[in-house]
């Protein structure tokens, strides 16, 4: 199992990748890039998207392990015990 330093590093990597992706999208939406720069930016955006998806998938697996949901998928509804 990963230790706390690995988990923190994964979160930082995810946050950095997401921030870079957001900046890249803003830059591309500005419409001032050449075709070549747009294609290069698009390629980088795809790579960052994949990196973020992998990080989210890894986090989801860790949550499933910690909650004991071996092989079970889905989301359970949260309901408070008392309604007042």
C-alpha positions as CSV (number, residue, x, y, z in Angstrom):
1,X,0.0,0.0,0.0
2,X,1.3,3.5,-0.8
3,X,2.4,5.6,2.1
4,X,1.3,9.1,3.0
5,X,4.1,10.8,1.0
6,X,3.1,8.9,-2.1
7,X,-0.5,9.9,-1.7
8,X,0.5,13.6,-1.2
9,X,2.8,13.5,-4.2
10,X,0.0,12.0,-6.4
11,X,-2.4,14.7,-5.3
12,X,0.2,17.4,-6.1
13,X,0.8,15.8,-9.5
14,X,-2.9,15.8,-10.2
15,X,-3.3,19.4,-9.1
16,X,-0.4,20.5,-11.3
17,X,-1.7,18.6,-14.3
18,X,-5.2,20.0,-13.8
19,X,-3.9,23.5,-13.5
20,X,-1.8,23.2,-16.6
21,X,-4.7,21.7,-18.5
22,X,-7.0,24.6,-17.4
23,X,-4.4,27.2,-18.5
24,X,-3.9,25.4,-21.8
25,X,-7.7,25.4,-22.5
26,X,-7.9,29.1,-21.7
27,X,-5.0,29.8,-24.1
28,X,-6.6,27.7,-26.8
29,X,-10.0,29.3,-26.4
30,X,-8.3,32.7,-26.8
31,X,-7.9,31.9,-30.5
32,X,-4.5,33.5,-30.9
33,X,-2.5,30.3,-31.5
34,X,-1.2,29.3,-34.9
35,X,-2.4,26.0,-36.3
36,X,0.9,24.3,-35.3
37,X,0.8,25.7,-31.8
38,X,-2.9,24.7,-31.5
39,X,-2.0,21.1,-32.5
40,X,0.9,20.9,-30.1
41,X,-1.3,22.3,-27.3
42,X,-4.1,19.8,-28.2
43,X,-1.6,16.9,-27.9
44,X,-0.4,18.2,-24.5
45,X,-4.0,18.6,-23.4
46,X,-4.8,15.0,-24.3
47,X,-1.7,13.8,-22.4
48,X,-2.7,15.9,-19.3
49,X,-6.3,14.6,-19.5
50,X,-5.0,11.0,-19.5
51,X,-2.7,11.7,-16.6
52,X,-5.6,13.2,-14.6
53,X,-7.9,10.3,-15.5
54,X,-5.2,7.8,-14.3
55,X,-4.8,9.8,-11.0
56,X,-8.5,9.8,-10.4
57,X,-8.8,6.1,-11.2
58,X,-6.0,5.4,-8.7
59,X,-7.7,7.5,-6.1
60,X,-11.0,5.7,-6.7
61,X,-9.3,2.3,-6.2
62,X,-7.7,3.5,-2.9
63,X,-11.1,4.6,-1.7
64,X,-12.6,1.3,-2.6
65,X,-9.9,-0.5,-0.7
66,X,-10.2,1.7,2.3
67,X,-14.0,1.3,2.4
68,X,-13.9,-2.5,1.8
69,X,-15.8,-2.4,-1.4
70,X,-13.8,-5.2,-3.1
71,X,-15.1,-5.4,-6.7
72,X,-18.3,-3.5,-5.9
73,X,-19.0,-0.5,-8.0
74,X,-21.6,2.2,-7.7
75,X,-22.5,5.0,-5.3
76,X,-24.6,4.6,-2.2
77,X,-27.1,7.3,-1.4
78,X,-26.4,9.2,1.8
79,X,-29.3,9.6,4.2
80,X,-29.2,11.1,7.6
81,X,-30.4,9.0,10.5
82,X,-32.6,11.8,11.9
83,X,-34.8,14.1,10.0
84,X,-36.1,17.0,11.8
